[in-house]
Amino acid sequence: MPGMEKLLRGVLRYRNGVRQELIPQFERVRDNPEPTAILFTCMDSRMLPTRFCQTNVGDMFMVRNAGNLIPHSELFCGDSLNTEPAALELACIKNDINHVIVCGHSDCKAMNCLYGIRNVTSHDKDKNPFAAWLAKFGKASLNAFKEVERGSKSPLKFTGETPKHNFEAFIDPDDKFGIEDKLSQVNCLQQLQNISSYGFLKDRLESGRVRLHAMWFDIYAGDVYLFSRQAKRFVEINEETCNDLLKDCEHQKCHPIED
Ligand SMILES: [Zn+2]
């Protein structure tokens, strides 16, 4: 089993190289940590956000799970406990972080599985916790996705930071991606709605101290996308789009939707 050998050899290379660069950085942030974002992303081994965002020590918190799901607060009841709301409180309330980012990706095994089990009604959570997790917390994404699957060209509607920040989304309007990847994009946006369901964030979401963003990584092309409320779609982050995307984030005003 070569897996552990690879990791341990990696630790040796780290000790002889990058460790010396990191120690002063750890020291620098010890008494003055200033992370500016919390990133929820998938556990997929190909997802390397610290590389494609070029972030460093102290820059952002990260939470990873299968399918970058954040359970809706309605599902966080009774005796159930989840990491994701705890991480939101730690980041946004205890550490005053302003930006919450949900980052999905193409060829996501969790989203492929969620699509595959979309018509299965019950799951044995003891025998198949993966499917049970996806079915329970991915249900809202599947519901939102139905319009896309039907081939509707109308934009999907999502709740943003508050009901006044509702936004519309055209999913893959250029039809570049497969059906599971379209579900993955819908799933990212659905998580913003789920995050906004937590009462402990309400004041910060209303005042704009906490803002929600959706990113998406196209694994095989290596392209990174950010959802633009203005453009109502995921826009590739590149030299031409970066400034406009930044403005869109900074001036993330309400974009009221007519009912
Ligand atoms: Zn994934």
Boltz pocket constraint, residues with backbone or C-beta under 6 A from the ligand:
constraints:
  - pocket:
      binder: B
      contacts: [[A, 42], [A, 43], [A, 44], [A, 65], [A, 66], [A, 67], [A, 68], [A, 105], [A, 106], [A, 107], [A, 108], [A, 109], [A, 110], [A, 111]]
      max_distance: 6.0
